[in-house]
Amino acid sequence: MKWQTKPTWTDKLLQATAFWVGYKSQLYHYPLTEGAIVGEAAALLSNGLDKGYRLECEIMYKELNAPVLGQARADLAIKQGDHLDTIIEVKRATASRKKIDEDFKRLATVHRSNPSSRCFLLLVSQGLRPVNYVTDEGKAVTGVINTKDYTAKVRRACKAASSFRGTESAHYSCLIEVVSR
């Protein structure tokens, strides 16, 4: 499979999210909620989209040509006119493997219904390395994840860390692209 180039907003979103998580962790010393991360990602994305694109939050999947998903909502959707360009689900790295896999499957369903759209999981980790997606050196794992339902690939991973701490306790932001099989 040939993967498309990563979107222009990728680097800014990922690095800024990793720094933001680190900043909030220093201030409040508590785990950030998924909703707070979605809010920050929305603010960062809305300022970095190219002209003609708009961001929508918490949009029903049935409005994205995926009625099989019922009442479920997508965290973030980028549209160009009426065309769904990109969909992004957000998950904390501490979510269960089952919850992350459910998002991967949901994104694959959207991709199956909208093959020209890009589908991503933004995985954010607060103070620990998400070992399935980030190497010991703090870089995105290479290769693809193949299941019977989807194929996924870590497109980029960014980290923010204190100069006195290593990659294991850094804050990470990973963008994982999902395509249907």
N, C-alpha and C positions, 0 to 999 in steps of 0.2 A: 504494500500500500504506500502511495506517495502522499506525504502529509503536506498541507499548505503551509506557507510561511506564517509565523505567529502574527497576530494583530498588532497594530502600531501602539495600542494602549497598554500592551502586556507589561513591559519593563517598568513603566511609571507606576502602574497599579500594584504590581508585586512588591517592588522595593518600598514604596510608600506604606503599603499595608504592614509589611514586616517592621518598619520603623515605628509605625503607629502602635502596633501591638506592644513593642518594647517600651515605648513611652507610657502607655496606659498601665502596663505592668509595674513600672517604677512608681507611678503615682498612687495606684490603688491596691496593688498586691492581691488581686482576686482574678479568677478566670473570667474572661470576657464572654459575653453571650453571643450566640450566633447572630442575633438581631443587631447587636452593636456592630459586629463585623460587616454585616450586609449594609448597614447605614453608612459606614465609613467607605466601603467599596463603592457604593452608589455616588457618594460625594466626589470621590477621586475619579471615577469613570465619567461622570457628567461634565467635568471640567476638561477632559482630555479627548472627547470624541470629535471626529472630523465633522465638518459642516454637512448637514443633511441627515445626520444620524441623531436619534434620540433614545434616551434610556427610560425604561419603564420598570417599576418595581412591583413585586408581589402580584404578578399577572397570572390569571388562571390558565392552566395548560390547554384547556379546551379552546381558549382564544388564540392559541399558538398552533392550531391545526393538529392537536393531539388529544382528541376527545376521550380516548380510551383511559386517560389518566384521571378522569372525573373531576372532583373538586380540588385536586392538588394545585398548588401555586408554585410558579417559578420565582426564584429570588430576584433575578435581574434579567432583563431582555433588552437587547439593542436592536432597534429597528431603523431601516432606511425606507422612509415612506411607509407603505403597508407591508413591506417585505421583512421577515424575521431574519436578521443578519446573524445574531449571536444570542445564545442563552447561557446564563451562568448560574449554577447552584453554588451555594456557599456552605462549607462544613468546617467545623473545628476538627483538628487532627485527633482529638480525644474522643470523638464520636465512635461508636462501635463499628466494627468492620461491616456488620449487617446494614447499618444506616448509610455508610458510605457506598456500599454496593447498591443499595436501593436508589441512591441518587444517580449512580452510573447507569443503572437500568432505565431510569426515567429519562435521562439525557439521551440514551440510545433510542428510546421510543420516539422522542422528539425528532432526532436525526432521521429516523426511518420515515417519518411523516414529512419532514422538511430537509431533504438531502443537501440542499444548497446552503443550509444554515450551519453555523459552527456551534458546538456544544461543549461547555467547559465546566469543570468542578474547580472552584477556588478553595483550596485546602489551607487553612491557617492554623499554625501551631504556636502556642504560647509557652516558651521555655523548655521545649523538648524537640528533638529531631524526629520528624515522621519517617521512620526507617524504611518503610515501603516505597517512599517516593524521593528520599534525599540520601545521598551517599555519605560515608564517614567523613568525607572532605567538605561536606556542606553543599554539594552540587546536585542538580536533578539527576535521578537515575536515568540511564539510557535503556533503550529497548521498549517493547510494548507489552501491555497486559492483554492477553487474549482469553476471552471466555466464550461460551456459546451464544451469549446475548450481545456482546459488545467487544470493541477493541479500544484501548485507552493508551495514551502516551503522556508522560510528564513533559510539558513543553518548556517549562522554565521554573526554577526555584530560586527565591531570593531569601537572604537571611539578614538579621540584625542581631549583633551580639556585643556585649561588653568586651573591651579589649583584654579583660582578665579572665574571660570565660571561653570555653571551646565551643565546638559545633553542637555538642550534645545539649547544651542549655540555651542555645540561641532561639530566636523567634523566627519562624519560617512562614513564607507564603508561597504556595505552589499552584501552578495552573496546569490542570490535567485535561487534555482534550479527549472526548469520547465520540466514537462513530459507531453506527449500528453495523451488525454483521449480516 
